[in-house]
Amino acid sequence: MTEDQTPGTELVLVPTRQGEAVALVEATTDVLADALDWLIERQRRDKAVVAAVRAEIAGRLRKENVRTHVAGAFRVSMTTGRSRVWDADELEGVLADLVERDVVSAGAVAEIVTHPAPKVDGTLANRLATSVEDPADREAIEACFRWESNTPTVKVEAVDAEATS
């Protein structure tokens, strides 16, 4: 190892565009530059393929109407990609009305919308919506959010082979 060499790089093999592998510390700079250019391009293509595979798996899980599926030695799971987006100002008005009508206490709703920039704790807001008795009150709370679609997240993990047999 030379003085200017990064420790641990003496055993690194770098794949090249020609399908060969060269030792990192022995390759010339032009060979490394070409290898790096090729690796970056390959990484871009691989990223597109990964996105296509994830989208295909998400589509299959949606078609089967499942969020988790065991496929061979893998457990595939997907989040829906949907999330609630709350209108903090509208929700504050609904909460103030509920407190004014003694449906809930001020303490029960104090942490739902926080400031200085209004931010809704969706978990608390959902919990309140399911706890009120009057369906009109529940609808008023639920009217303060809209569903937003995002890209579903697909996760793959190996499962124990004995557990799948």
N, C-alpha and C positions, 0 to 999 in steps of 0.2 A: 504494500500500500504506500502511495506517495504522500507527501506532506499535505498537498492541497485536495486530496481525495476525501470524500465523505465516508466516515466509518460505516462498515456494513455493506458498501456498494461493490466490493471486490467480487462477490458471488452473484451479482444481479445479471440476468440474461435479458437482453432487449430483443423483442421480435421485430423483424424488418418487413418491409413491403414485399420483398422477394420470398418470404416464407422461411427465412433463416433466423437464427437466434445468435446474437453477438454479445460478447462480454462487455458490459457497460464501460469498464475502465480501459479496455483495450481498443474500443471502436474509435474511429476518427470522428471529428466533429461533424463532417458532412454526412457520414453514415447515421450519426445520432440525430442530426437535424431532419433527415429524411424519415427516420424511424418515428420521431416525435410528430412530424406532420401527418404521417400515416396513422399513428395511434389516435391522434385527435380526431381525424376524419372517421375512423372506425368507431370511436366513442360516440360521435354524433349519430352515426347510423344505428349503433346499438341502442341508443336512447330512444330513437324512433321505433325500433322493433319492440323494445320493452313497453312503450306506451301502447302499441298496437295489441300486444299480448294481454296487457292489463285490461284494455277496453273489451277485448273478446271474452275474457273470463268474466268481467262484470256483466256483459250482455247475457252470457249463458246463465249466470246466477240469477239475474233478473227474470229471465225467461222461465227458469225453474222455480221462481218465487222463493228462493232461499238466500240467506246471508252467509251461511257457512256450509261447506261441502268437503267431504273427504274424498280425494281423488288419488288412488294408489297410495303412495307413501307420503302424501301431502294433505294438509288441511288448508283449504282456501277460504278466506273470509273477506267480506266486503262491507264497507260502510255505505250508506245510501247516497251520500253526497248532497243530502238535503239538510238545511239548517234553518232555524228560525231567526229572523231579523226583527228585533223589537223596535217600535217607535217609542222612545223614552218619554217624549213630551205627551203623547196621547195616553200612555200608560199612567203617567203621573196624574193626569186629570181623572182617569178612572179610579185610581187608588184614593185620591182626595175625596171623590164622591162616595166611595165605599166607607171611608172613615167618617165622613160627615153623616151618613145614614146609619152609623153604628153597626155596619155589617162586619167590619173588622176593626181592630184597634190600631192606632197610629204606630205602636211598637211592632205590630205584626207585619207592617209594610215598610218599615223604616229602612231596611237594607236592600229592598228590591231595586230601587233606582238610586245610584250613588252619584255624587258630584265632586268636582266642579264641572267636568264634561259629563253630561248625563249618560250613564251606562247602566244597562239593565242586567240583573242577575237572572238569566232565563230559568235556571233551576228553581229559584224561589218564586218567580212569577208563575211558572207551571204548577208548582205545589199549591200556591194560593188559588189558582183557577180550579184545580180539582177539589179544593177544600170548601169552597163556597157552596151553599145549599141551593140558592136560586139560580136556575139555568140562565136567566137573563144577565145576572152578574158574571157568570162564567163566560158567556158569549161576549160581554163587554171587555173582559180581560183578554180573551183570545183574539178579539178584533184588533188588538194592538200589535200583532206580529203578522209577518208574511213569510211564506216559505221561499227560500232561495235555493236554487239548484247549483251544485258545484260538481266537480269531477269526483266520481266515486273512488274510494281508496281500496285497493286490493292488496291483501297480505297473504303470503304463502309461508307455511312453516312445515318442517318435517314432523311426521308423527311416528310414534313407536310402531314398528311393523307388527308386533304381537297384538297391539290394541286394535288394529284394523282387520285382523283375521277372525 
